[in-house]
């Protein structure tokens, strides 16, 4: 099993790139998302105003993520509850992930955990400017998750951007492929696919 780790800030366009990988690799690919490994909300850190901060590496149960990757590498399936988050409602369902030729591990902090990062055969970073990402986040959080403009702005300036600078942006220098999603993400996706296919052939 080969592993590609994909990271980038909130609103950088990870879903777009992941859909492109799924279309190309089809049943050769399975995926784990850090969104499915958040620790319970009641144990997450809060800021000085008492607001839960989801944008810190310790919010993720990375030992469980690491264990699941190792299980898939041994040819075993893994299962867990996935959650759909919005402000007023949280829905869950059970997901079962089967081992395949490629495992995509994606999320904000995927390269912040040395035990996880060292398993990756390919590392990719999705870049988009903070201004573009904020507009995308506003659209998602206000239309899908039920947040107000003030709530989105608060999270952005107090949680999201500090996490970008401290934890996510430094990972770009360690990646094999950088996808520029301010411009033509398709060119970056093609480069990533080419890189992955080369690993498959080696």
Secondary structure, 3 states (H helix, E strand, C coil): CEEEEEECCCCCCHHHHHHHHHHHHHHHEEEEEHHHHECCHHHCCECCCCCECCCCHHHECHHHHHHHHHHHHCCCCEEEEEEEECCCCEEEEEEEECCCCEEEEECCCCCCCHHHHCCCCEEEEEECCHHHHHHHHHHHHHHCCCCCHHHHHHHHHHHHHHHHHHHHHHHHHHCCEEEECCCCHHHHHHHHHHHHHHHHHC
